[in-house]
Amino acid sequence: VSEDGRQHFRFDRASGRLVVADRLDREQLCGQADTCTLPFELLLADPLQFFRVEVTLDDINDHSPVFPEERVTFKIPETSDPSSRFPLEGALDLDVGSNSVQAYRIAPENKHFSVSFGSRNDDDKYVELVLEKPLDREEQTEMDFSVIAVDGGSPPRSGTAQIHIIVLDANDNSPVFTQEVYLARVLENTPEGSVILTVLATDQDEGINGDISYQFRQAGEQSNPAFEIDPKSGEIKLSKPLDFEAAQTHELRVRATDGGGLSAICKVLVEVLDVNDNAPELVVSSFSSPLAENSAPGTVVALFTVRDRDAGANGKVSCALDHQLFFSLRPAYKNYYELVTVRALDREDTAQHILSVTAADAGSPPLTTT
């Protein structure tokens, strides 16, 4: 009995071996989590026993790094000082650990630029182009090269973004966001079209060089259709309903670009708050019927499990049995319950018993399943 209801493994009763039931995709099952564990309970009957099993999936290097854009254009003033940095959206590699992106390089080598790659903290990696030598628009107005992302697999995989540099005159101030990280907390039942957050960047330049536009910047297969941003105001709105059970957080990247081509990037974290929108699920795992009338009190008639996809009190479930003289419920293991007899049965008196079990969560108001 797996926690997510999906059967990734099957049990070979003849040999006692646990075997894979279908192809396991670590990225599909666990995303980019550091560890990927598939837990489930092994239920043995007669006598009733429970065993908890955890299977850990190891990552293989089956994904190449992918840049959000195949071609990126930077408009850089010739007045830019050496060591100036220009943020570049890093490549996304769905693999984890050493199989994820480990290095970036420029090809062919460029005397004006190098690439810098690192982490400000555990969750915030950055990639930047670094100006090594002053630009001269009169000497060269444009240049092209590639940035290559390489992962640590064996053999390694790589992804490439084409960089196009346009050398400009005199836009000497980049946009600056009021915050490096914006945080929004949103109820999962918030209506479509609601404004959840507004990002703001300022630019000290005047005229077109101070006009700022906003865009989302994310890798293609990881783009988030639940949000949209107003390019002028920086308002971020919901474009589709959120689902706490599907994703509890969303990470967005917003680029602010001024009229001269300079840009800055900020992170937006959207925390989805749970509402009680899932009723408890009640699943019968085993059931004995008919039942001999000479069954002793305490005989297990049925075993069932309850779960609720909501979190906190909204996912805390209790069970009750409608008024009964012959049967009762008792907890068995974690979220398992046993239906047992509590007194002698008499077929001649009552040949059939119809029982109703109600599972209720602790939400306000509570949701129930019978």
C-alpha positions as CSV (number, residue, x, y, z in Angstrom):
1,V,0.0,0.0,0.0
2,S,1.9,3.1,-1.2
3,E,1.3,6.6,0.2
4,D,0.5,8.2,-3.1
5,G,-1.8,5.3,-4.3
6,R,0.5,4.4,-7.2
7,Q,2.0,1.0,-7.5
8,H,5.7,1.4,-8.4
9,F,6.6,-2.1,-7.3
10,R,5.0,-5.5,-7.0
11,F,5.7,-8.4,-4.7
12,D,6.5,-11.8,-6.2
13,R,4.9,-14.1,-3.8
14,A,6.6,-17.2,-5.1
15,S,10.2,-15.9,-4.6
16,G,9.6,-13.2,-2.0
17,R,11.3,-10.7,-4.2
18,L,10.2,-7.0,-4.5
19,V,10.4,-6.1,-8.2
20,V,9.9,-2.9,-10.2
21,A,6.4,-2.7,-11.7
22,D,7.1,-0.1,-14.3
23,R,9.8,2.4,-15.4
24,L,10.9,4.7,-12.6
25,D,11.5,8.3,-13.5
26,R,13.3,10.0,-10.6
27,E,12.7,13.5,-12.0
28,Q,9.0,12.9,-12.5
29,L,8.6,11.4,-9.1
30,C,10.8,13.7,-7.0
31,G,11.7,16.7,-9.1
32,Q,15.1,18.0,-8.1
33,A,15.0,16.9,-4.5
34,D,18.4,15.9,-3.1
35,T,17.1,12.5,-2.2
36,C,14.2,10.5,-3.8
37,T,12.5,8.0,-1.5
38,L,9.4,5.9,-2.3
39,P,7.9,4.7,0.9
40,F,5.1,2.2,1.3
41,E,3.7,-0.4,3.6
42,L,3.9,-4.1,3.0
43,L,0.7,-5.7,4.4
44,L,0.8,-9.4,5.4
45,A,-2.4,-11.2,6.3
46,D,-3.1,-14.1,8.6
47,P,-1.5,-13.2,10.9
48,L,-1.8,-9.4,10.3
49,Q,1.6,-7.7,10.0
50,F,2.9,-4.4,8.8
51,F,6.4,-3.7,7.3
52,R,7.5,-0.2,6.2
53,V,9.6,-0.2,3.1
54,E,11.6,2.7,1.7
55,V,13.1,2.5,-1.8
56,T,15.7,5.2,-2.7
57,L,16.1,6.1,-6.4
58,D,19.6,7.0,-7.5
59,D,19.9,9.7,-10.2
60,I,21.5,8.9,-13.6
61,N,22.7,11.6,-16.0
62,D,19.8,11.4,-18.5
63,H,19.2,15.1,-19.0
64,S,21.3,17.7,-20.6
65,P,21.5,21.3,-19.4
66,V,19.0,23.6,-21.1
67,F,19.2,27.4,-21.2
68,P,16.0,29.4,-21.0
69,E,16.8,31.0,-24.3
70,E,18.9,29.7,-27.2
71,R,20.0,33.2,-28.1
72,V,20.5,36.1,-25.7
73,T,21.3,39.7,-26.7
74,F,23.1,42.1,-24.4
75,K,23.2,45.8,-25.1
76,I,26.3,47.1,-23.2
77,P,27.6,50.7,-23.1
78,E,31.1,51.2,-24.2
79,T,31.6,53.2,-21.0
80,S,31.2,50.0,-18.9
81,D,34.1,49.4,-16.6
82,P,36.2,46.2,-16.6
83,S,34.8,43.7,-13.9
84,S,31.3,44.9,-14.8
85,R,28.9,42.0,-14.4
86,F,25.8,41.1,-16.5
87,P,23.4,38.5,-15.2
88,L,22.7,35.5,-17.4
89,E,19.9,33.0,-16.7
90,G,21.6,29.8,-15.9
91,A,21.0,26.5,-17.6
92,L,18.5,24.1,-16.0
93,D,19.5,20.4,-15.6
94,L,16.7,18.2,-14.2
95,D,19.4,15.8,-12.8
96,V,20.7,16.4,-9.3
97,G,24.0,16.3,-7.5
98,S,27.1,15.8,-9.6
99,N,24.9,15.1,-12.6
100,S,23.6,18.8,-12.5
101,V,25.4,21.8,-14.0
102,Q,29.0,22.0,-12.7
103,A,30.7,24.5,-14.9
104,Y,30.3,27.2,-17.6
105,R,32.8,28.3,-20.3
106,I,32.9,30.6,-23.3
107,A,33.6,29.3,-26.8
108,P,35.5,30.5,-28.7
109,E,37.6,32.3,-26.1
110,N,36.8,36.0,-26.0
111,K,39.3,38.6,-24.8
112,H,36.5,40.9,-23.6
113,F,34.4,38.5,-21.6
114,S,34.6,35.6,-19.1
115,V,31.8,33.8,-17.3
116,S,31.4,33.6,-13.6
117,F,29.4,30.8,-11.9
118,G,28.7,30.4,-8.2
119,S,26.2,30.4,-5.3
120,R,25.2,33.2,-3.0
121,N,23.6,30.6,-0.8
122,D,22.5,26.9,-1.1
123,D,19.4,27.8,-3.1
124,D,20.5,30.8,-5.2
125,K,23.0,30.0,-7.9
126,Y,24.1,32.7,-10.4
127,V,25.7,33.0,-13.8
128,E,27.2,36.3,-14.9
129,L,29.2,37.5,-17.9
130,V,32.2,39.5,-16.6
131,L,33.7,42.3,-18.7
132,E,37.5,41.7,-18.7
133,K,38.6,44.4,-21.2
134,P,37.0,47.8,-22.1
135,L,34.7,47.9,-25.1
136,D,35.2,50.3,-28.0
137,R,32.2,50.9,-30.1
138,E,34.2,52.5,-32.9
139,E,36.5,49.4,-33.0
140,Q,33.8,46.8,-32.8
141,T,30.0,47.4,-32.6
142,E,28.9,43.8,-32.2
143,M,30.3,40.4,-31.2
144,D,29.1,36.9,-30.9
145,F,30.2,33.9,-28.8
146,S,28.6,30.9,-27.0
147,V,28.3,30.1,-23.3
148,I,28.4,26.3,-22.7
149,A,27.0,24.7,-19.5
150,V,28.5,21.3,-18.7
151,D,27.2,18.8,-16.1
152,G,29.3,16.4,-14.1
153,G,28.0,13.2,-15.5
154,S,30.1,10.4,-17.1
155,P,30.1,11.1,-20.0
156,P,29.2,14.8,-19.4
157,R,26.3,16.5,-21.2
158,S,26.2,20.1,-22.2
159,G,23.9,22.9,-23.4
160,T,24.7,26.0,-25.3
161,A,23.3,29.6,-25.5
162,Q,24.3,32.0,-28.2
163,I,25.4,35.4,-26.9
164,H,25.1,38.5,-29.0
165,I,26.7,41.7,-27.7
166,I,25.7,45.1,-29.0
167,V,28.0,47.9,-27.9
168,L,26.1,51.1,-27.0
169,D,27.0,54.6,-26.1
170,A,26.3,55.9,-22.6
171,N,23.6,54.1,-20.5
172,D,25.6,54.0,-17.3
173,N,23.0,52.9,-14.7
174,S,21.5,49.4,-14.5
175,P,18.0,48.9,-13.0
176,V,18.0,48.0,-9.3
177,F,15.2,46.0,-7.6
178,T,14.0,47.3,-4.3
179,Q,14.4,43.7,-3.0
180,E,16.6,40.8,-4.1
181,V,13.9,38.3,-3.1
182,Y,10.1,39.0,-3.0
183,L,7.8,36.7,-0.9
184,A,4.1,36.3,-1.4
185,R,1.7,34.1,0.5
186,V,-1.4,33.1,-1.4
187,L,-4.4,31.0,-0.5
188,E,-4.9,28.2,-3.0
189,N,-8.5,29.3,-3.7
190,T,-7.5,32.9,-4.6
191,P,-9.4,33.8,-7.8
192,E,-7.8,34.1,-11.2
193,G,-6.8,37.6,-12.1
194,S,-5.9,38.6,-8.5
195,V,-2.7,40.6,-8.0
196,I,-0.5,38.7,-5.6
197,L,2.6,40.9,-5.7
198,T,4.2,43.9,-7.4
199,V,8.0,44.0,-8.1
200,L,9.7,47.3,-8.5
201,A,13.0,48.3,-10.0
202,T,14.4,51.8,-10.3
203,D,16.9,53.3,-12.8
204,Q,18.8,56.6,-12.2
205,D,19.1,57.3,-15.9
206,E,16.6,59.6,-17.6
207,G,14.5,59.2,-20.8
208,I,14.5,55.9,-22.6
209,N,17.5,54.7,-20.6
210,G,15.4,54.9,-17.5
211,D,12.3,53.2,-18.9
212,I,11.9,49.8,-17.3
213,S,10.0,46.7,-18.6
214,Y,9.5,43.5,-16.7
215,Q,9.5,39.9,-18.0
216,F,9.5,36.4,-16.5
217,R,12.7,34.4,-17.2
218,Q,12.5,30.7,-16.7
219,A,13.6,27.5,-18.6
220,G,11.1,26.4,-21.2
221,E,9.8,23.1,-19.7
222,Q,9.8,24.7,-16.2
223,S,7.8,27.8,-17.2
224,N,4.9,28.5,-14.9
225,P,1.6,29.2,-16.6
226,A,-0.1,30.0,-13.3
227,F,1.4,33.6,-13.3
228,E,1.6,36.5,-15.6
229,I,3.4,39.9,-15.2
230,D,2.4,43.3,-16.4
231,P,5.5,44.5,-18.3
232,K,5.0,48.1,-17.3
233,S,3.8,48.1,-13.7
234,G,5.5,44.9,-12.5
235,E,2.2,43.5,-11.1
236,I,2.2,39.7,-10.9
237,K,-1.3,38.1,-11.3
238,L,-2.8,34.7,-11.1
239,S,-3.6,33.3,-14.6
240,K,-4.9,30.0,-13.3
241,P,-5.9,28.5,-10.0
242,L,-3.2,27.3,-7.6
243,D,-3.3,23.8,-6.0
244,F,-1.5,23.4,-2.6
245,E,-1.5,19.6,-3.0
246,A,0.3,19.9,-6.4
247,A,2.9,22.5,-5.4
248,Q,3.4,24.3,-2.1
249,T,5.8,26.8,-3.4
250,H,6.6,28.5,-6.8
251,E,9.9,30.2,-7.6
252,L,9.8,32.8,-10.3
253,R,12.6,35.0,-11.8
254,V,11.8,38.5,-13.0
255,R,14.1,40.5,-15.3
256,A,13.9,44.3,-15.3
257,T,15.4,45.8,-18.5
258,D,15.8,49.5,-19.2
259,G,15.6,51.1,-22.6
260,G,19.3,50.9,-23.1
261,G,19.4,47.2,-22.6
262,L,20.8,46.9,-19.1
263,S,19.0,44.5,-16.8
264,A,18.7,43.1,-13.3
265,I,17.1,39.9,-12.1
266,C,15.2,39.2,-8.8
267,K,13.6,36.1,-7.3
268,V,9.9,35.8,-6.4
269,L,8.9,33.1,-4.0
270,V,5.1,32.3,-3.9
271,E,4.0,30.3,-0.9
272,V,0.7,28.5,-1.4
273,L,-1.5,28.3,1.7
274,D,-3.7,25.3,2.2
275,V,-7.5,25.5,2.4
276,N,-9.7,22.5,3.3
277,D,-10.6,21.5,-0.2
278,N,-10.0,17.7,-0.1
279,A,-12.4,15.3,1.7
280,P,-10.8,12.3,3.5
281,E,-10.3,9.2,1.4
282,L,-11.3,5.9,2.9
283,V,-9.9,2.7,1.3
284,V,-10.7,-0.9,2.4
285,S,-7.6,-3.0,2.3
286,S,-9.1,-6.3,3.3
287,F,-12.6,-7.5,4.2
288,S,-14.0,-10.8,5.5
289,S,-17.6,-11.7,4.5
290,P,-19.4,-13.9,5.1
291,L,-18.5,-14.2,8.8
292,A,-19.1,-17.3,10.9
293,E,-21.6,-16.7,13.6
294,N,-19.3,-18.5,16.1
295,S,-16.5,-16.0,15.5
296,A,-15.0,-14.9,18.8
297,P,-15.3,-11.3,20.0
298,G,-12.2,-9.4,18.8
299,T,-12.3,-11.0,15.3
300,V,-10.9,-8.6,12.6
301,V,-13.6,-8.2,10.0
302,A,-12.1,-5.5,7.8
303,L,-9.0,-3.4,7.6
304,F,-9.0,0.1,6.0
305,T,-6.9,3.1,5.7
306,V,-7.8,6.8,5.7
307,R,-5.8,9.7,4.2
308,D,-6.4,13.4,3.4
309,R,-4.3,15.3,0.9
310,D,-4.7,18.6,2.8
311,A,-2.1,19.7,5.4
312,G,-2.2,20.5,9.1
313,A,-5.5,20.3,10.8
314,N,-7.2,20.1,7.3
315,G,-5.5,16.8,6.8
316,K,-5.9,15.3,10.3
317,V,-8.6,12.6,10.0
318,S,-10.7,10.8,12.7
319,C,-13.0,7.9,12.1
320,A,-16.3,6.9,13.7
321,L,-18.6,4.0,13.4
322,D,-22.4,4.5,13.4
323,H,-24.1,3.2,16.5
324,Q,-23.4,-0.5,16.7
325,L,-23.8,-3.2,19.3
326,F,-21.8,-6.0,17.6
327,F,-18.8,-4.1,16.0
328,S,-16.3,-1.4,16.9
329,L,-13.3,0.4,15.4
330,R,-9.8,0.4,16.7
331,P,-6.6,2.0,15.4
332,A,-4.2,-0.6,13.9
333,Y,-1.1,1.2,12.5
334,K,-0.6,4.9,11.6
335,N,-3.6,5.7,9.5
336,Y,-5.0,2.1,9.5
337,Y,-8.1,1.0,11.4
338,E,-9.6,-2.4,12.1
339,L,-13.2,-3.3,12.3
340,V,-13.7,-6.0,14.9
341,T,-16.5,-7.9,16.6
342,V,-17.2,-7.0,20.2
343,R,-19.8,-9.6,21.1
344,A,-21.1,-13.0,19.9
345,L,-23.0,-13.0,16.6
346,D,-26.3,-14.9,16.0
347,R,-27.3,-15.6,12.4
348,E,-30.8,-16.6,13.4
349,D,-31.3,-13.2,15.1
350,T,-29.5,-11.0,12.5
351,A,-28.3,-12.5,9.2
352,Q,-26.7,-9.3,7.8
353,H,-25.1,-6.2,9.3
354,I,-24.7,-3.0,7.3
355,L,-22.1,-0.7,8.8
356,S,-21.3,3.0,8.1
357,V,-17.9,4.3,8.8
358,T,-17.4,8.1,8.6
359,A,-14.0,9.8,8.2
360,A,-13.9,13.5,9.1
361,D,-11.0,15.9,8.9
362,A,-10.3,18.7,11.4
363,G,-10.8,21.6,9.0
364,S,-13.3,24.4,9.5
365,P,-15.8,23.5,8.4
366,P,-14.8,19.8,8.4
367,L,-15.2,17.6,5.3
368,T,-16.4,14.0,5.7
369,T,-16.5,10.8,3.7
370,T,-18.8,7.9,4.6
